[in-house]
Amino acid sequence: SRNRLIKVFGGTVLSAGVGLTGFYAIDSLSNRIEFDRGSQNNQVSIFFQSIRRSSRTLVATTLISVDYKLSLRGLEDKDSEEYNNAINKCHERTASRLLELCRK
């Protein structure tokens, strides 16, 4: 139903917004902190790096999920050419996002 779609979409957008905000805050903070290798503070650096990687992954997977939901919305016949074109384009965007995520 339309209300369910609005709730799912709203929740997804809210999650993405929170994730993006957290990601940029952590990314900004971790870029400002410089640590020497081998020091005790290196553990803190590793901690921030892991949060940054996890945040990037969260943002990328949220964007991928939203992309699939919006791209395939209203396309119920999985055998139609329109559905196949939409899902193929979505697969290509997903592959690009995942490749970019792996490169960072």
Solvent accessible surface area in square Angstrom, and as a share of the most:
residue,aa,sasa,rsa
1,S,118,0.76
2,R,189,0.69
3,N,107,0.55
4,R,163,0.59
5,L,71,0.35
6,I,93,0.47
7,K,153,0.65
8,V,46,0.26
9,F,78,0.32
10,G,37,0.35
11,G,37,0.35
12,T,25,0.14
13,V,73,0.42
14,L,125,0.62
15,S,62,0.40
16,A,16,0.12
17,G,34,0.33
18,V,99,0.57
19,G,8,0.08
20,L,59,0.29
21,T,95,0.55
22,G,30,0.29
23,F,21,0.09
24,Y,132,0.50
25,A,62,0.48
26,I,41,0.21
27,D,24,0.13
28,S,43,0.28
29,L,82,0.41
30,S,14,0.09
31,N,96,0.49
32,R,187,0.68
33,I,55,0.28
34,E,159,0.71
35,F,58,0.24
36,D,110,0.57
37,R,223,0.81
38,G,78,0.75
39,S,43,0.28
40,Q,167,0.74
41,N,82,0.42
42,N,40,0.21
43,Q,139,0.62
44,V,64,0.37
45,S,16,0.10
46,I,95,0.48
47,F,116,0.48
48,F,32,0.13
49,Q,75,0.33
50,S,40,0.26
51,I,45,0.23
52,R,44,0.16
53,R,132,0.48
54,S,71,0.46
55,S,14,0.09
56,R,51,0.19
57,T,60,0.35
58,L,98,0.49
59,V,18,0.10
60,A,13,0.10
61,T,62,0.36
62,T,17,0.10
63,L,73,0.36
64,I,20,0.10
65,S,53,0.34
66,V,24,0.14
67,D,19,0.10
68,Y,55,0.21
69,K,99,0.42
70,L,71,0.35
71,S,31,0.20
72,L,37,0.19
73,R,140,0.51
74,G,67,0.64
75,L,34,0.17
76,E,154,0.69
77,D,86,0.44
78,K,140,0.59
79,D,130,0.67
80,S,33,0.22
81,E,132,0.59
82,E,112,0.50
83,Y,26,0.10
84,N,64,0.33
85,N,74,0.38
86,A,20,0.15
87,I,34,0.17
88,N,80,0.41
89,K,121,0.51
90,C,0,0.00
91,H,90,0.40
92,E,119,0.54
93,R,89,0.33
94,T,19,0.11
95,A,60,0.46
96,S,72,0.46
97,R,77,0.28
98,L,76,0.38
99,L,94,0.47
100,E,85,0.38
101,L,38,0.19
102,C,106,0.63
103,R,170,0.62
104,K,134,0.57
